[in-house]
Amino acid sequence: MSRRFQLDCRRLLCPMPVIRVQDKVAELRPGDELEVVCTDPGVLQDIPAWCRINGHLLLDQQARDDEYVLRIRVQGESA
C-alpha cells in the first residue's frame, strides 16, 4: 500500500529544496508519494531533473498562486 507525504520547502532557495527532497525520499518506500510545496520557481526544472537522474517518477507539477507543487512517486530501492 502506498503512503502519501508532504514536504514544505517554502522560502527555501536552490539547492535546498532538492536536498530536502533527496533526504525525505531516502526515508520512503517504493510506491510512496511525496508532494513538495515550494516558492522557488527553479524547482520546476531542478526536481524533475533530480527525479530523472535518480529513477523516480514525477507525477504532476503545478503553479498555484506564488507556490509550486510537485508530486513524486518513489521508485526502486530506498533506504
C-alpha positions in Angstrom: 0.0 0.0 0.0 1.4 3.4 -1.0 1.7 6.1 1.6 1.4 9.9 0.9 3.7 12.5 2.5 4.0 16.3 2.1 7.2 18.3 2.3 7.2 22.0 2.9 10.0 23.7 1.1 8.5 27.2 1.1 11.0 30.1 1.3 14.0 27.8 0.5 16.2 28.6 -2.4 18.2 26.3 -4.7 19.7 23.9 -3.9 17.9 23.4 -0.6 14.5 22.1 -2.0 16.3 19.3 -3.9 18.4 18.4 -0.9 15.3 18.2 1.3 13.5 16.1 -1.3 16.5 13.8 -1.5 16.7 13.4 2.3 12.9 12.7 2.5 12.8 10.2 -0.3 15.7 8.3 1.4 13.2 7.6 4.2 10.4 6.4 2.0 9.5 3.1 0.3 9.0 2.4 -3.4 5.4 3.3 -4.3 5.2 6.1 -1.7 4.1 9.5 -3.0 5.7 12.8 -1.9 4.0 16.2 -2.5 6.5 19.0 -2.4 5.4 22.6 -1.9 8.0 25.3 -2.9 8.2 29.0 -3.6 11.4 28.9 -5.7 10.4 28.6 -9.4 13.7 26.9 -10.1 12.2 23.7 -8.7 10.2 23.3 -11.9 13.5 22.3 -13.6 15.6 21.1 -10.7 13.2 18.5 -9.1 12.2 16.9 -12.5 15.9 16.6 -13.4 16.6 15.0 -10.0 13.8 12.5 -10.5 15.1 11.5 -13.9 18.7 11.1 -12.6 17.6 9.1 -9.6 14.9 7.0 -11.3 11.8 8.4 -9.5 8.5 9.3 -11.2 7.3 12.9 -11.4 3.5 12.5 -11.3 2.5 16.2 -11.6 3.7 19.7 -11.2 1.5 22.8 -10.8 1.9 26.5 -10.2 -0.6 27.8 -7.7 -0.5 31.5 -6.8 3.1 32.0 -5.8 3.7 28.3 -5.0 4.9 25.3 -7.0 3.5 21.9 -6.1 5.2 18.7 -7.4 4.2 15.1 -6.8 6.8 12.4 -6.9 6.3 8.6 -6.7 9.3 6.9 -5.2 10.6 4.1 -7.4 13.2 1.3 -6.9 15.3 0.8 -3.9 15.2 3.2 -0.9 17.0 3.3 2.4 
